[in-house]
Amino acid sequence: MNAVQEFKLSGTALPKDAGSMLDEICEHFVEHSEVQRTGNRVVLKSETGTAGIHEHDGRLLIELSSPTEETLNVSRNVIAEHLFYFSGDDPLELTWSKPAPLGQLPNIHEVTVVSAEDVTPRMRRVTFACDDLSPFLDGDMHVRLLVPPKGRTPVWPGLRDDGRVKWPEGEDEILVRIYTIRGVDVARGQLWIDFVQHPEPGVVTPGADFARDAQPGERVALLGPGGGDLPAATSLLLAGDESALPAIARIAAEMPAGTRMKAIIEVLDAAEEQPLPTAGSLEVQWLHRTSYPAGAEQVLADAIKTAVLSLDEEAYVWVACEKADVRAIRSFLKSRGHSRKRMYAAWYWERGVSAD
């Protein structure tokens, strides 16, 4: 019997504080992969392969292993992007045992706008035609939307030597935003994304603006998918605000008969409620911010904690909302001994930072 071939790559990162960065890696990736930590060694396991990260003498020593050359480079890119994100303004050196391949990224999919319509007053749906829907049918739900400048031939990104994405610059600079694939229609060769609209004056919302102005025939691209796996469970608590509503709706729509779900969803008002069809059973609790007392910020988090108290230990908890709320809910779940394997708690935005 032939052994399964593995593709391997090693790297070295020199951050300002290797120990703190290793802590941040563990906190972040626990929502996207299986994380195993022993002292100053961490192993991340996901569908793209395994990443071993060892803190030694102020450095992070990285060993990647993947089933294909393509997934190996995807893993390299994911690790590189996150390390530079975690380091912020602090210096970071990152080198690899072999350079990243030249040319366009392998997981870019060009798509064409078919239509755009309002689902609710603050949620707009854009439908895209896509030649190959197979990457979007199972598992990961999140993509990066890439929008080129109007009137210019798109220049799509490649990879830098350090594994990060090399984005086009100057007149070719593209808009990049992360969204959830709301649904896929194989028969029509289409998929669609729901965009929260932000009518507040002074709020910069280029992604929402794209959805508002999208025209049939417009060419854009999707990078991915990656992250946001569908939960494998028969009992679920789904909770979040409108930023998470497309993902909650996608999960509900794809759960099989016999699945029991409760959803807690915070929106502006009753006009933002929308149907959530599913083959399973779903109880929905809508929270309206217009009914909150002045200054209230913890209503959703408190409602989630209350709902958790009535769950059985096998229930899966899926939460996505504001950063501080997610951290509070993670701590609450941890204090109750809820298994990491039966939860997803990710922040989609942060108070005081642009909502788009």
Secondary structure, 3 states (H helix, E strand, C coil): CCCCCCEEEEEEEECCCHHHHHHHHHHHHCCCCEEEEECCEEEEEECCEEEEEEEECCEEEEEEEECCHHHHHHHHHHHHHHHHHHHCCCCCEEEECCCCCCCCCCCEEEEEEEEEEEEECCEEEEEEEECCCHHHCCCCCEEEEEECCCCCCCCCCEECCCCCEECCCHHHCCEEEEEEEEEEECCCCEEEEEEECCCCCCCCCHHHHHHHHCCCCCEEEEECCCCCCCCCCCEEEEEEECCCHHHHHHHHHHCCCCCEEEEEEEECCHHHCCCCCCCCEEEEEEEEHHHCCCCCCCHHHHHHHHHHHCCCCCCEEEEEEEHHHHHHHHHHHHHCCCCHHHEEEEEEECCCCCCC
